[in-house]
Amino acid sequence: MGVDLTGVQKKKRVVRHHTYSTNPYIKLLIKLYKFLGKRTNSPFNKLIHKRLLKSRNNRAPISLSRIAVCMRRRTVWLKKGKKSPIAVIVGDVLDDVRMTRIPALRICALRFSKSARERITGAGGECLTFDQLAMMAPTGKNTMLLRGRKSGRESVKHFGAAGVPGSHAKPHVSSRGKERQRSSKRRHAFRHK
């Protein structure tokens, strides 16, 4: 008789109920948005609370240029006289020197890089904190939730089996300069002998 292995395939989804962060500001924000999520019954506040609980790797940074592109798409359909929506990022906002001109943006984030903050305020925009956002939009009205790519980290590029057909995983190479490491990609005449 074989063993019944039906329960093995069921993977449990890991749901965080508390943060491992020692940052007191993040802990206060978690309390605030947990309270708002219960009181307002708004899915926006529940989602912010869920994202605040995430680890730092899962709170990926986003560049100013990406925010500008997303907000431009949203503001095309706005009626005249209506205020532009607030971009909400549960993570860091970084500067992008490739974008020469930045529109006036209202952005709420956990942290802004120094140059990003200067460029936003210089363009006539606003840099908001999450407690200010809770006062301005307690239900998340006129806001747009954005987040950065989690696959942007260097370590993610190594995930998977390198060398397998169809895999784009980056191999872990100790040194790129040695002939032994480079021989696989060289022409037949110049390979390692």
GIBELTA-V134051 format. One record per backbone hydrogen bond with DSSP energy under -1.0 kcal/mol. NH is the residue of the N-H (numbers start at 1). CO is the residue of the C=O. E is the energy in kcal/mol with one decimal. If there is no record, write none. Layout:
# GIBELTA-V134051
nh;co;e
NH;CO;E
NH;CO;E
This chain:
# GIBELTA-V134051
nh;co;e
27;23;-1.8
28;24;-2.0
29;25;-2.1
30;26;-2.3
31;27;-1.7
32;28;-2.4
33;29;-2.8
34;30;-1.8
35;31;-2.0
36;32;-2.5
37;33;-2.0
38;34;-1.5
39;35;-2.6
40;36;-2.8
46;42;-1.5
47;43;-2.0
48;44;-2.2
49;45;-2.3
50;46;-2.0
51;47;-2.3
52;48;-2.2
53;49;-1.2
59;56;-1.0
62;92;-2.1
64;94;-1.8
67;63;-1.7
68;64;-2.6
69;65;-2.1
70;66;-2.2
71;67;-2.7
72;68;-1.9
73;69;-1.7
74;70;-1.4
75;71;-2.6
78;75;-1.1
82;79;-1.5
86;142;-2.1
87;106;-2.8
88;144;-2.9
89;108;-3.0
91;89;-1.6
93;111;-2.2
94;62;-2.5
99;96;-1.2
107;126;-2.7
108;87;-3.2
109;128;-1.7
110;91;-1.5
111;91;-1.4
113;93;-2.3
117;113;-2.5
118;114;-2.0
119;115;-2.1
120;116;-2.2
121;117;-2.4
122;118;-2.1
123;119;-1.4
124;121;-1.0
125;120;-2.7
126;105;-2.4
128;107;-3.5
133;129;-1.9
134;130;-1.8
135;131;-1.0
136;132;-2.2
137;133;-3.4
144;86;-2.8
146;88;-2.8
158;155;-1.1
159;156;-1.4
164;161;-1.2
167;164;-2.4
170;157;-3.1
182;178;-1.4
183;179;-1.8
185;182;-1.4
186;183;-1.0
